[in-house]
Amino acid sequence: MTAWIRHTADHRPWVLILIAWAWLYLPCLGTAELHHEEGRRAGTAREMLARGEWAMPVFQGQPYLTKPPGYYWVLIASSRLFGGFNEWSLRIPSALSVLICALLAGKIARGSGGHALVGGMAMLVMPEAWGKGQLGEIDAVFMAQVFASIALAWRAVRRPGDYAAAVLSGLFLGWAIITKGPAAPALYYLALAVWLAWERRARWLLSVQHAAVFIAAAAVAGLWLAFLARRMDLANAGQVWAVELGAGRFEETAEASLKSFFVFPFGVLGGLLPGTLALIGWMFLRPESPEGQSVRRRLLSGTIPGFVMLWIHGRRVRYMLPVAPLAAIAAGIVFARPLARRFASRHATIAAVIVLLLAGIIRIGVMESRAEKVGSRKIGAELAAILPADATVYSTVYGRYWNACFYANRAFIAVDHPSKIPASATKALVFKEEIPSFSERNPRILYEGEMRRSPPIAIVELQ
């Protein structure tokens, strides 16, 4: 068995990467109830599909423009493939995105003098990638889009006649733009511009290849904006996007801001291990060969500028996820020889397999413990039992209760204050503390519920 593993690692590393991914990411993927942002993403995708709305994201009856629709299209496609909107169909795109990044990182590491298995495994076991790869959220899919666009741009620069790579790079960049907005071109051009300047190839930005990248990306984003303009006033959308991009979104006290400033680097260091260790080593140790030096410049240019940008504005470790594959490539190159020597023996191979098995078992235990941890499914089932299938309910609840509303599978219309619930409404889902706001309408409580670490809610019947 160990001989087969060592032989496969050298000749068919993709097989071992696939096996490791399946063990680390797939078991119990659909077990844990939705949490964090999953219910909001899933609810938006389901509502878009129900309304036949493709250009304008809609959540609880209202335009929801904080994110473009690119990720919701992925969820809709996944729901069609896997039997509807459920935990598995919502999370498998993220898991597949990590697999794609692992395979591509391994391929690039191998072509750069490293080892494909080391690069691929480094991607799979990064704590931040491992966590986000099991959630139905945007981050992992966005990571794959940005990484693919950057990797194809590298290929286009190194092969002046390869216009297919340039066009594909632009298409992936455009897809990333309509998934998470301006963060995509910011990360893309930071990585590319610094590398081109370092390599003294900045003139590529004036080349026909780069024009192809720009046109392809602009075509994807522009086509979506054209359809969106037919559905709503783009000025209103622009106001929402300005708030998303503005510093006001990250308002913090001076103490909290100072704390996040110092904590963020350590979060990135731990979240992208072992890739961050390889990058730190490369900052001080230069490869001897010209090709090795070029790869070093490429990877450092792709990671450090993005880190600096997010350290100044954002300081969320998950925002660094798009550069995780670049860190994995660095690990696949820097650690290839030391690990090859260490795992040449049978005992070391057995130890590595045992560690991998234990990691998967621990993950399964964690997923099982999260199955009903918050109570979203329970609250959702109770809401569904109270509300008729054809009910339209105004709702002021938010946060964790979005997951419960997804499980309830009822038509909710979001309002940001009880006073905005119209006089014609007969039922409302509100926080219990808001009930006195309806004193003039003789509210009758039909249901009360509470989730962990969240204020209690109630369904009230209004006169």
C-alpha positions as a Markdown table, in Angstrom:
| # | Residue | x | y | z |
|---|---|---|---|---|
| 1 | Met | 0.0 | 0.0 | 0.0 |
| 2 | Thr | 2.7 | 2.5 | 0.9 |
| 3 | Ala | 4.7 | 1.6 | -2.2 |
| 4 | Trp | 1.5 | 2.4 | -4.3 |
| 5 | Ile | 1.1 | 5.7 | -2.5 |
| 6 | Arg | 4.7 | 6.8 | -3.1 |
| 7 | His | 4.5 | 5.7 | -6.8 |
| 8 | Thr | 1.2 | 7.5 | -7.3 |
| 9 | Ala | 2.6 | 10.6 | -5.6 |
| 10 | Asp | 5.4 | 10.8 | -8.2 |
| 11 | His | 3.5 | 9.8 | -11.3 |
| 12 | Arg | -0.2 | 10.5 | -10.7 |
| 13 | Pro | -0.4 | 13.0 | -7.8 |
| 14 | Trp | -3.8 | 14.2 | -9.0 |
| 15 | Val | -5.3 | 10.8 | -7.8 |
| 16 | Leu | -4.1 | 11.4 | -4.3 |
| 17 | Ile | -5.2 | 15.0 | -4.2 |
| 18 | Leu | -8.7 | 13.9 | -5.3 |
| 19 | Ile | -8.8 | 11.1 | -2.7 |
| 20 | Ala | -7.6 | 13.5 | 0.1 |
| 21 | Trp | -10.1 | 16.2 | -1.0 |
| 22 | Ala | -13.0 | 13.7 | -1.0 |
| 23 | Trp | -12.1 | 12.5 | 2.5 |
| 24 | Leu | -11.5 | 16.0 | 4.0 |
| 25 | Tyr | -14.4 | 17.8 | 2.4 |
| 26 | Leu | -17.3 | 15.6 | 1.4 |
| 27 | Pro | -18.4 | 13.5 | 4.4 |
| 28 | Cys | -21.3 | 15.1 | 6.3 |
| 29 | Leu | -21.2 | 18.1 | 3.9 |
| 30 | Gly | -24.9 | 18.2 | 4.0 |
| 31 | Thr | -25.3 | 17.4 | 7.7 |
| 32 | Ala | -24.8 | 20.7 | 9.5 |
| 33 | Glu | -27.6 | 23.2 | 9.4 |
| 34 | Leu | -27.1 | 26.5 | 7.6 |
| 35 | His | -25.3 | 29.2 | 9.5 |
| 36 | His | -23.4 | 32.4 | 9.0 |
| 37 | Glu | -24.3 | 33.9 | 5.6 |
| 38 | Glu | -25.5 | 30.6 | 4.0 |
| 39 | Gly | -29.3 | 31.3 | 4.5 |
| 40 | Arg | -29.1 | 34.7 | 3.0 |
| 41 | Arg | -27.2 | 33.4 | -0.1 |
| 42 | Ala | -29.4 | 30.4 | -0.5 |
| 43 | Gly | -32.6 | 32.4 | 0.0 |
| 44 | Thr | -31.5 | 35.0 | -2.6 |
| 45 | Ala | -30.7 | 32.3 | -5.2 |
| 46 | Arg | -34.0 | 30.5 | -4.5 |
| 47 | Glu | -36.0 | 33.6 | -4.8 |
| 48 | Met | -34.3 | 34.7 | -8.0 |
| 49 | Leu | -35.1 | 31.3 | -9.5 |
| 50 | Ala | -38.8 | 31.4 | -8.3 |
| 51 | Arg | -39.2 | 34.9 | -9.8 |
| 52 | Gly | -37.3 | 34.2 | -13.0 |
| 53 | Glu | -35.0 | 37.1 | -12.1 |
| 54 | Trp | -31.5 | 36.7 | -13.4 |
| 55 | Ala | -30.0 | 40.2 | -13.5 |
| 56 | Met | -31.2 | 41.6 | -10.1 |
| 57 | Pro | -30.6 | 39.6 | -6.9 |
| 58 | Val | -33.8 | 39.6 | -4.8 |
| 59 | Phe | -34.0 | 38.6 | -1.1 |
| 60 | Gln | -37.2 | 38.6 | 0.9 |
| 61 | Gly | -39.0 | 40.5 | -1.7 |
| 62 | Gln | -36.5 | 43.4 | -2.0 |
| 63 | Pro | -33.6 | 44.1 | -4.4 |
| 64 | Tyr | -30.5 | 42.8 | -2.8 |
| 65 | Leu | -27.5 | 44.5 | -4.4 |
| 66 | Thr | -24.7 | 44.2 | -1.9 |
| 67 | Lys | -23.3 | 41.4 | -4.1 |
| 68 | Pro | -23.8 | 40.9 | -7.9 |
| 69 | Pro | -25.6 | 37.8 | -9.1 |
| 70 | Gly | -22.6 | 35.6 | -10.2 |
| 71 | Tyr | -22.5 | 33.4 | -7.1 |
| 72 | Tyr | -26.3 | 33.0 | -7.1 |
| 73 | Trp | -26.2 | 31.6 | -10.6 |
| 74 | Val | -23.7 | 29.0 | -9.3 |
| 75 | Leu | -26.2 | 28.1 | -6.5 |
| 76 | Ile | -29.1 | 27.9 | -9.0 |
| 77 | Ala | -27.1 | 25.6 | -11.3 |
| 78 | Ser | -26.1 | 23.4 | -8.3 |
| 79 | Ser | -29.7 | 23.2 | -7.1 |
| 80 | Arg | -30.7 | 21.9 | -10.5 |
| 81 | Leu | -28.0 | 19.2 | -10.5 |
| 82 | Phe | -28.5 | 18.1 | -6.9 |
| 83 | Gly | -32.3 | 18.0 | -6.4 |
| 84 | Gly | -33.1 | 21.5 | -5.1 |
| 85 | Phe | -31.8 | 23.9 | -2.5 |
| 86 | Asn | -30.4 | 21.9 | 0.3 |
| 87 | Glu | -27.3 | 21.9 | 2.4 |
| 88 | Trp | -25.4 | 19.7 | 0.0 |
| 89 | Ser | -26.2 | 21.6 | -3.2 |
| 90 | Leu | -25.4 | 24.9 | -1.5 |
| 91 | Arg | -22.0 | 23.7 | -0.2 |
| 92 | Ile | -20.7 | 21.5 | -3.0 |
| 93 | Pro | -19.7 | 24.5 | -5.3 |
| 94 | Ser | -17.4 | 25.7 | -2.5 |
| 95 | Ala | -15.8 | 22.3 | -2.0 |
| 96 | Leu | -15.3 | 21.9 | -5.8 |
| 97 | Ser | -13.7 | 25.3 | -6.0 |
| 98 | Val | -11.1 | 24.3 | -3.4 |
| 99 | Leu | -10.5 | 21.1 | -5.4 |
| 100 | Ile | -10.0 | 23.1 | -8.6 |
| 101 | Cys | -7.5 | 25.4 | -6.9 |
| 102 | Ala | -5.7 | 22.4 | -5.4 |
| 103 | Leu | -5.3 | 20.7 | -8.8 |
| 104 | Leu | -4.2 | 23.9 | -10.5 |
| 105 | Ala | -1.8 | 24.9 | -7.7 |
| 106 | Gly | -0.3 | 21.4 | -7.9 |
| 107 | Lys | 0.1 | 21.7 | -11.6 |
| 108 | Ile | 1.8 | 25.1 | -11.4 |
| 109 | Ala | 4.0 | 23.9 | -8.6 |
| 110 | Arg | 5.1 | 20.9 | -10.6 |
| 111 | Gly | 5.9 | 23.0 | -13.6 |
| 112 | Ser | 7.9 | 25.4 | -11.5 |
| 113 | Gly | 10.3 | 22.7 | -10.1 |
| 114 | Gly | 8.2 | 21.7 | -7.1 |
| 115 | His | 5.9 | 18.8 | -6.3 |
| 116 | Ala | 2.3 | 18.6 | -7.4 |
| 117 | Leu | 1.1 | 16.6 | -4.4 |
| 118 | Val | 2.8 | 19.0 | -1.9 |
| 119 | Gly | 1.2 | 22.0 | -3.6 |
| 120 | Gly | -2.2 | 20.4 | -3.8 |
| 121 | Met | -2.2 | 19.2 | -0.3 |
| 122 | Ala | -1.0 | 22.6 | 1.0 |
| 123 | Met | -4.2 | 24.0 | -0.6 |
| 124 | Leu | -6.5 | 21.4 | 0.9 |
| 125 | Val | -5.3 | 21.7 | 4.5 |
| 126 | Met | -5.1 | 25.5 | 4.7 |
| 127 | Pro | -7.4 | 26.3 | 7.7 |
| 128 | Glu | -9.1 | 29.2 | 5.9 |
| 129 | Ala | -9.7 | 27.2 | 2.7 |
| 130 | Trp | -10.8 | 24.1 | 4.7 |
| 131 | Gly | -13.3 | 26.2 | 6.6 |
| 132 | Lys | -14.8 | 28.2 | 3.7 |
| 133 | Gly | -14.7 | 25.2 | 1.4 |
| 134 | Gln | -17.4 | 23.6 | 3.5 |
| 135 | Leu | -19.8 | 26.6 | 3.6 |
| 136 | Gly | -22.3 | 27.8 | 1.0 |
| 137 | Glu | -20.8 | 31.2 | 0.9 |
| 138 | Ile | -19.1 | 33.3 | -1.8 |
| 139 | Asp | -15.5 | 33.2 | -0.7 |
| 140 | Ala | -14.3 | 29.8 | -2.0 |
| 141 | Val | -15.9 | 30.3 | -5.4 |
| 142 | Phe | -14.5 | 33.8 | -5.7 |
| 143 | Met | -11.1 | 32.4 | -4.8 |
| 144 | Ala | -11.2 | 30.0 | -7.7 |
| 145 | Gln | -12.4 | 32.7 | -10.1 |
| 146 | Val | -9.6 | 35.1 | -9.2 |
| 147 | Phe | -6.9 | 32.4 | -9.1 |
| 148 | Ala | -7.9 | 31.1 | -12.5 |
| 149 | Ser | -7.8 | 34.6 | -14.0 |
| 150 | Ile | -4.4 | 35.3 | -12.5 |
| 151 | Ala | -2.9 | 32.0 | -13.6 |
| 152 | Leu | -4.2 | 32.4 | -17.1 |
| 153 | Ala | -2.7 | 36.0 | -17.2 |
| 154 | Trp | 0.7 | 34.5 | -16.2 |
| 155 | Arg | 0.4 | 32.1 | -19.1 |
| 156 | Ala | -0.5 | 34.9 | -21.5 |
| 157 | Val | 2.4 | 37.1 | -20.4 |
| 158 | Arg | 4.9 | 34.3 | -20.8 |
| 159 | Arg | 3.5 | 33.2 | -24.2 |
| 160 | Pro | 3.0 | 36.4 | -26.3 |
| 161 | Gly | 1.0 | 34.6 | -29.0 |
| 162 | Asp | -1.4 | 32.8 | -26.6 |
| 163 | Tyr | -4.6 | 34.9 | -27.1 |
| 164 | Ala | -6.8 | 32.1 | -25.8 |
| 165 | Ala | -5.3 | 32.4 | -22.4 |
| 166 | Ala | -5.8 | 36.1 | -22.4 |
| 167 | Val | -9.4 | 35.9 | -23.4 |
| 168 | Leu | -10.1 | 33.1 | -20.8 |
| 169 | Ser | -8.3 | 35.2 | -18.2 |
| 170 | Gly | -10.7 | 38.1 | -19.0 |
| 171 | Leu | -13.7 | 35.9 | -18.9 |
| 172 | Phe | -12.8 | 34.6 | -15.4 |
| 173 | Leu | -12.1 | 38.1 | -14.3 |
| 174 | Gly | -15.4 | 39.3 | -15.6 |
| 175 | Trp | -17.2 | 36.4 | -13.8 |
| 176 | Ala | -15.3 | 37.3 | -10.6 |
| 177 | Ile | -16.5 | 40.9 | -11.0 |
| 178 | Ile | -20.1 | 39.9 | -11.2 |
| 179 | Thr | -19.6 | 37.7 | -8.2 |
| 180 | Lys | -18.0 | 40.1 | -5.7 |
| 181 | Gly | -17.5 | 43.4 | -7.5 |
| 182 | Pro | -14.4 | 45.6 | -7.6 |
| 183 | Ala | -12.4 | 43.3 | -5.2 |
| 184 | Ala | -11.7 | 41.1 | -8.3 |
| 185 | Pro | -9.9 | 43.7 | -10.5 |
| 186 | Ala | -8.2 | 45.1 | -7.4 |
| 187 | Leu | -6.6 | 41.8 | -6.5 |
| 188 | Tyr | -6.0 | 40.9 | -10.2 |
| 189 | Tyr | -4.2 | 44.1 | -11.2 |
| 190 | Leu | -2.3 | 44.4 | -7.9 |
| 191 | Ala | -0.9 | 40.9 | -8.5 |
| 192 | Leu | -0.2 | 41.5 | -12.2 |
| 193 | Ala | 1.1 | 45.1 | -12.2 |
| 194 | Val | 3.6 | 44.5 | -9.4 |
| 195 | Trp | 4.9 | 41.4 | -11.0 |
| 196 | Leu | 5.2 | 43.0 | -14.5 |
| 197 | Ala | 7.0 | 46.0 | -13.0 |
| 198 | Trp | 9.4 | 43.7 | -11.1 |
| 199 | Glu | 10.1 | 41.7 | -14.3 |
| 200 | Arg | 10.3 | 44.8 | -16.3 |
| 201 | Arg | 7.5 | 43.7 | -18.5 |
| 202 | Ala | 5.1 | 46.6 | -17.7 |
| 203 | Arg | 4.6 | 47.2 | -21.5 |
| 204 | Trp | 2.4 | 44.1 | -21.6 |
| 205 | Leu | -0.3 | 46.3 | -20.1 |
| 206 | Leu | -0.3 | 48.1 | -23.5 |
| 207 | Ser | -0.3 | 44.9 | -25.5 |
| 208 | Val | -3.1 | 43.4 | -27.6 |
| 209 | Gln | -3.2 | 40.5 | -25.2 |
| 210 | His | -4.1 | 42.7 | -22.3 |
| 211 | Ala | -6.7 | 44.5 | -24.5 |
| 212 | Ala | -8.2 | 41.1 | -25.0 |
| 213 | Val | -8.3 | 40.5 | -21.2 |
| 214 | Phe | -9.9 | 43.9 | -20.7 |
| 215 | Ile | -12.5 | 43.5 | -23.5 |
| 216 | Ala | -13.5 | 40.0 | -22.3 |
| 217 | Ala | -13.9 | 41.1 | -18.7 |
| 218 | Ala | -15.8 | 44.3 | -19.6 |
| 219 | Ala | -18.1 | 42.3 | -21.9 |
| 220 | Val | -19.2 | 40.0 | -19.1 |
| 221 | Ala | -19.6 | 42.8 | -16.6 |
| 222 | Gly | -21.2 | 45.2 | -19.1 |
| 223 | Leu | -23.7 | 42.6 | -20.3 |
| 224 | Trp | -24.9 | 42.1 | -16.8 |
| 225 | Leu | -25.1 | 45.9 | -16.1 |
| 226 | Ala | -27.1 | 46.3 | -19.3 |
| 227 | Phe | -29.7 | 43.8 | -18.2 |
| 228 | Leu | -29.7 | 45.3 | -14.7 |
| 229 | Ala | -30.4 | 48.7 | -16.1 |
| 230 | Arg | -33.6 | 47.4 | -17.7 |
| 231 | Arg | -34.8 | 46.3 | -14.2 |
| 232 | Met | -33.8 | 49.3 | -12.1 |
| 233 | Asp | -32.1 | 52.6 | -11.9 |
| 234 | Leu | -28.4 | 52.1 | -11.8 |
| 235 | Ala | -28.0 | 55.2 | -9.7 |
| 236 | Asn | -29.7 | 53.4 | -6.8 |
| 237 | Ala | -27.5 | 50.4 | -7.3 |
| 238 | Gly | -24.5 | 52.7 | -7.3 |
| 239 | Gln | -25.4 | 54.1 | -3.9 |
| 240 | Val | -25.6 | 50.6 | -2.5 |
| 241 | Trp | -22.2 | 49.7 | -4.0 |
| 242 | Ala | -20.7 | 52.9 | -2.7 |
| 243 | Val | -21.7 | 52.0 | 0.8 |
| 244 | Glu | -20.2 | 48.5 | 0.4 |
| 245 | Leu | -16.9 | 50.0 | -0.8 |
| 246 | Gly | -16.9 | 52.9 | 1.6 |
| 247 | Ala | -15.0 | 53.1 | 4.9 |
| 248 | Gly | -18.3 | 53.4 | 6.7 |
| 249 | Arg | -18.8 | 49.7 | 6.3 |
| 250 | Phe | -15.8 | 49.0 | 8.5 |
| 251 | Glu | -16.5 | 51.6 | 11.2 |
| 252 | Glu | -14.8 | 50.5 | 14.4 |
| 253 | Thr | -13.9 | 52.1 | 17.7 |
| 254 | Ala | -10.3 | 53.2 | 17.9 |
| 255 | Glu | -9.6 | 50.3 | 20.3 |
| 256 | Ala | -11.1 | 47.7 | 18.0 |
| 257 | Ser | -9.4 | 49.2 | 15.0 |
| 258 | Leu | -6.0 | 49.1 | 16.7 |
| 259 | Lys | -6.7 | 45.5 | 17.8 |
| 260 | Ser | -7.7 | 44.3 | 14.3 |
| 261 | Phe | -4.6 | 46.1 | 12.9 |
| 262 | Phe | -2.3 | 43.9 | 15.0 |
| 263 | Val | -4.4 | 40.7 | 14.9 |
| 264 | Phe | -4.9 | 40.6 | 11.1 |
| 265 | Pro | -1.3 | 39.6 | 10.2 |
| 266 | Phe | -1.4 | 36.7 | 12.7 |
| 267 | Gly | -4.8 | 35.6 | 11.4 |
| 268 | Val | -3.4 | 35.5 | 7.8 |
| 269 | Leu | -0.3 | 33.7 | 9.0 |
| 270 | Gly | -2.4 | 31.0 | 10.6 |
| 271 | Gly | -5.2 | 30.9 | 8.1 |
| 272 | Leu | -3.0 | 30.3 | 5.1 |
| 273 | Leu | -0.5 | 27.8 | 6.7 |
| 274 | Pro | 1.7 | 26.2 | 5.4 |
| 275 | Gly | 1.8 | 28.6 | 2.4 |
| 276 | Thr | 2.6 | 31.6 | 4.5 |
| 277 | Leu | 5.7 | 29.9 | 5.9 |
| 278 | Ala | 6.9 | 29.3 | 2.3 |
| 279 | Leu | 6.3 | 32.9 | 1.3 |
| 280 | Ile | 8.1 | 34.2 | 4.4 |
| 281 | Gly | 11.1 | 32.0 | 3.6 |
| 282 | Trp | 11.1 | 33.3 | 0.0 |
| 283 | Met | 11.2 | 36.9 | 1.2 |
| 284 | Phe | 14.6 | 36.3 | 2.6 |
| 285 | Leu | 16.0 | 33.4 | 0.5 |
| 286 | Arg | 16.4 | 33.7 | -3.3 |
| 287 | Pro | 16.4 | 30.7 | -5.6 |
| 288 | Glu | 19.6 | 30.2 | -7.5 |
| 289 | Ser | 18.1 | 29.6 | -11.0 |
| 290 | Pro | 16.6 | 32.5 | -13.1 |
| 291 | Glu | 13.4 | 30.5 | -13.5 |
| 292 | Gly | 13.1 | 30.0 | -9.7 |
| 293 | Gln | 13.7 | 33.7 | -9.2 |
| 294 | Ser | 10.9 | 34.5 | -11.7 |
| 295 | Val | 8.5 | 32.2 | -9.9 |
| 296 | Arg | 9.4 | 33.8 | -6.6 |
| 297 | Arg | 8.7 | 37.3 | -8.0 |
| 298 | Arg | 5.4 | 36.1 | -9.4 |
| 299 | Leu | 4.1 | 34.6 | -6.2 |
| 300 | Leu | 5.3 | 37.3 | -3.9 |
| 301 | Ser | 3.8 | 39.9 | -6.2 |
| 302 | Gly | 0.5 | 38.0 | -6.1 |
| 303 | Thr | 0.3 | 37.9 | -2.4 |
| 304 | Ile | 2.0 | 40.7 | -0.6 |
| 305 | Pro | 0.3 | 43.7 | -2.4 |
| 306 | Gly | -3.1 | 42.1 | -1.7 |
| 307 | Phe | -2.2 | 41.6 | 1.9 |
| 308 | Val | -1.1 | 45.2 | 2.3 |
| 309 | Met | -4.3 | 46.5 | 0.7 |
| 310 | Leu | -6.5 | 44.4 | 3.0 |
| 311 | Trp | -4.4 | 45.3 | 6.0 |
| 312 | Ile | -5.2 | 49.0 | 5.3 |
| 313 | His | -8.9 | 48.5 | 4.4 |
| 314 | Gly | -10.9 | 45.5 | 5.5 |
| 315 | Arg | -8.7 | 43.3 | 7.8 |
| 316 | Arg | -10.8 | 40.2 | 7.4 |
| 317 | Val | -8.8 | 37.0 | 7.0 |
| 318 | Arg | -11.3 | 35.5 | 4.6 |
| 319 | Tyr | -10.7 | 38.4 | 2.2 |
| 320 | Met | -7.2 | 37.0 | 1.7 |
| 321 | Leu | -8.6 | 33.7 | 0.4 |
| 322 | Pro | -8.1 | 34.5 | -3.3 |
| 323 | Val | -4.3 | 34.5 | -2.8 |
| 324 | Ala | -4.4 | 31.2 | -0.9 |
| 325 | Pro | -3.6 | 29.1 | -4.0 |
| 326 | Leu | -0.6 | 31.3 | -4.7 |
| 327 | Ala | 0.7 | 30.5 | -1.2 |
| 328 | Ala | 0.0 | 26.8 | -1.9 |
| 329 | Ile | 2.1 | 26.9 | -5.0 |
| 330 | Ala | 4.9 | 28.4 | -2.9 |
| 331 | Ala | 4.6 | 25.6 | -0.4 |
| 332 | Gly | 4.6 | 23.1 | -3.2 |
| 333 | Ile | 8.0 | 24.5 | -4.4 |
| 334 | Val | 9.7 | 25.4 | -1.2 |
| 335 | Phe | 8.8 | 22.2 | 0.8 |
| 336 | Ala | 9.0 | 19.7 | -2.1 |
| 337 | Arg | 12.6 | 18.5 | -1.5 |
| 338 | Pro | 12.5 | 18.4 | 2.3 |
| 339 | Leu | 9.3 | 16.5 | 2.3 |
| 340 | Ala | 10.4 | 14.1 | -0.5 |
| 341 | Arg | 13.4 | 13.1 | 1.6 |
| 342 | Arg | 11.4 | 12.7 | 4.8 |
| 343 | Phe | 8.6 | 10.7 | 3.2 |
| 344 | Ala | 10.8 | 8.4 | 1.2 |
| 345 | Ser | 10.5 | 5.8 | 4.0 |
| 346 | Arg | 7.5 | 3.5 | 4.6 |
| 347 | His | 7.0 | 4.6 | 8.2 |
| 348 | Ala | 6.8 | 8.3 | 7.3 |
| 349 | Thr | 4.2 | 7.5 | 4.6 |
| 350 | Ile | 2.1 | 5.5 | 7.1 |
| 351 | Ala | 2.3 | 8.4 | 9.6 |
| 352 | Ala | 1.1 | 10.9 | 6.9 |
| 353 | Val | -1.9 | 8.6 | 6.1 |
| 354 | Ile | -2.8 | 8.3 | 9.8 |
| 355 | Val | -2.7 | 12.1 | 10.3 |
| 356 | Leu | -4.9 | 12.5 | 7.2 |
| 357 | Leu | -7.4 | 9.9 | 8.5 |
| 358 | Leu | -7.5 | 11.6 | 11.9 |
| 359 | Ala | -8.1 | 15.0 | 10.4 |
| 360 | Gly | -11.0 | 13.7 | 8.4 |
| 361 | Ile | -12.5 | 11.9 | 11.5 |
| 362 | Ile | -12.2 | 15.1 | 13.6 |
| 363 | Arg | -13.9 | 17.1 | 10.8 |
| 364 | Ile | -16.8 | 14.6 | 10.7 |
| 365 | Gly | -17.2 | 14.9 | 14.4 |
| 366 | Val | -17.3 | 18.7 | 14.2 |
| 367 | Met | -19.8 | 18.6 | 11.3 |
| 368 | Glu | -22.0 | 16.2 | 13.3 |
| 369 | Ser | -21.8 | 18.4 | 16.4 |
| 370 | Arg | -23.0 | 21.3 | 14.3 |
| 371 | Ala | -26.0 | 19.5 | 12.9 |
| 372 | Glu | -28.5 | 21.3 | 15.1 |
| 373 | Lys | -26.2 | 23.6 | 17.0 |
| 374 | Val | -28.1 | 26.9 | 16.6 |
| 375 | Gly | -31.6 | 25.7 | 16.0 |
| 376 | Ser | -32.2 | 27.1 | 12.5 |
| 377 | Arg | -33.9 | 23.9 | 11.2 |
| 378 | Lys | -36.1 | 23.6 | 14.3 |
| 379 | Ile | -37.3 | 27.3 | 14.1 |
| 380 | Gly | -37.8 | 27.0 | 10.4 |
| 381 | Ala | -40.0 | 24.0 | 10.7 |
| 382 | Glu | -42.0 | 25.7 | 13.5 |
| 383 | Leu | -42.5 | 28.8 | 11.3 |
| 384 | Ala | -43.6 | 26.6 | 8.4 |
| 385 | Ala | -46.1 | 24.8 | 10.6 |
| 386 | Ile | -47.7 | 28.2 | 11.7 |
| 387 | Leu | -47.7 | 30.0 | 8.3 |
| 388 | Pro | -49.8 | 28.7 | 5.4 |
| 389 | Ala | -47.9 | 27.8 | 2.3 |
| 390 | Asp | -49.3 | 30.8 | 0.4 |
| 391 | Ala | -48.7 | 33.3 | 3.2 |
| 392 | Thr | -46.9 | 36.5 | 2.6 |
| 393 | Val | -45.3 | 37.7 | 5.8 |
| 394 | Tyr | -43.5 | 41.0 | 6.5 |
| 395 | Ser | -40.4 | 40.4 | 8.5 |
| 396 | Thr | -38.0 | 42.6 | 10.5 |
| 397 | Val | -35.7 | 39.8 | 11.7 |
| 398 | Tyr | -32.2 | 39.4 | 10.4 |
| 399 | Gly | -28.9 | 37.8 | 11.2 |
| 400 | Arg | -29.1 | 34.1 | 12.2 |
| 401 | Tyr | -32.8 | 34.1 | 11.6 |
| 402 | Trp | -32.3 | 34.3 | 7.8 |
| 403 | Asn | -31.3 | 30.7 | 8.0 |
| 404 | Ala | -34.5 | 29.8 | 9.8 |
| 405 | Cys | -36.5 | 31.7 | 7.2 |
| 406 | Phe | -34.8 | 29.7 | 4.5 |
| 407 | Tyr | -35.9 | 26.5 | 6.1 |
| 408 | Ala | -39.4 | 27.8 | 6.6 |
| 409 | Asn | -39.7 | 28.3 | 2.8 |
| 410 | Arg | -42.3 | 30.9 | 3.0 |
| 411 | Ala | -42.7 | 34.3 | 1.2 |
| 412 | Phe | -41.2 | 36.9 | 3.5 |
| 413 | Ile | -40.9 | 40.6 | 2.7 |
| 414 | Ala | -38.1 | 42.3 | 4.5 |
| 415 | Val | -38.6 | 45.8 | 6.1 |
| 416 | Asp | -36.0 | 47.5 | 8.3 |
| 417 | His | -38.4 | 48.8 | 10.9 |
| 418 | Pro | -41.9 | 47.8 | 12.3 |
| 419 | Ser | -43.3 | 51.2 | 11.2 |
| 420 | Lys | -42.8 | 50.2 | 7.6 |
| 421 | Ile | -45.1 | 47.2 | 7.8 |
| 422 | Pro | -48.2 | 48.3 | 5.8 |
| 423 | Ala | -51.7 | 48.5 | 7.3 |
| 424 | Ser | -52.9 | 45.8 | 4.9 |
| 425 | Ala | -50.5 | 43.2 | 6.5 |
| 426 | Thr | -52.2 | 40.6 | 8.7 |
| 427 | Lys | -49.1 | 38.7 | 9.9 |
| 428 | Ala | -45.6 | 39.8 | 10.7 |
| 429 | Leu | -42.4 | 38.1 | 11.9 |
| 430 | Val | -40.7 | 40.4 | 14.3 |
| 431 | Phe | -38.3 | 40.5 | 17.3 |
| 432 | Lys | -40.3 | 40.0 | 20.4 |
| 433 | Glu | -39.1 | 43.4 | 21.8 |
| 434 | Glu | -40.8 | 45.1 | 18.8 |
| 435 | Ile | -44.3 | 43.9 | 19.6 |
| 436 | Pro | -45.2 | 47.1 | 21.6 |
| 437 | Ser | -44.8 | 49.0 | 18.3 |
| 438 | Phe | -48.0 | 47.4 | 17.1 |
| 439 | Ser | -50.1 | 48.3 | 20.2 |
| 440 | Glu | -52.6 | 50.2 | 18.1 |
| 441 | Arg | -53.3 | 47.1 | 15.9 |
| 442 | Asn | -54.1 | 44.7 | 18.7 |
| 443 | Pro | -51.3 | 42.2 | 18.0 |
| 444 | Arg | -52.0 | 38.6 | 18.9 |
| 445 | Ile | -48.9 | 36.4 | 19.3 |
| 446 | Leu | -49.2 | 33.2 | 17.2 |
| 447 | Tyr | -45.7 | 31.9 | 17.9 |
| 448 | Glu | -42.6 | 32.6 | 19.9 |
| 449 | Gly | -39.2 | 31.1 | 19.3 |
| 450 | Glu | -35.5 | 31.8 | 20.1 |
| 451 | Met | -32.2 | 30.6 | 18.7 |
| 452 | Arg | -28.9 | 30.5 | 20.5 |
| 453 | Arg | -27.2 | 33.8 | 21.0 |
| 454 | Ser | -30.1 | 35.6 | 19.3 |
| 455 | Pro | -33.0 | 37.7 | 20.7 |
| 456 | Pro | -36.4 | 35.9 | 20.7 |
| 457 | Ile | -38.8 | 36.3 | 17.8 |
| 458 | Ala | -42.6 | 36.1 | 17.4 |
| 459 | Ile | -45.2 | 35.8 | 14.7 |
| 460 | Val | -48.0 | 38.3 | 15.4 |
| 461 | Glu | -51.4 | 38.6 | 13.9 |
| 462 | Leu | -52.4 | 42.2 | 13.2 |
| 463 | Gln | -55.8 | 43.8 | 13.1 |
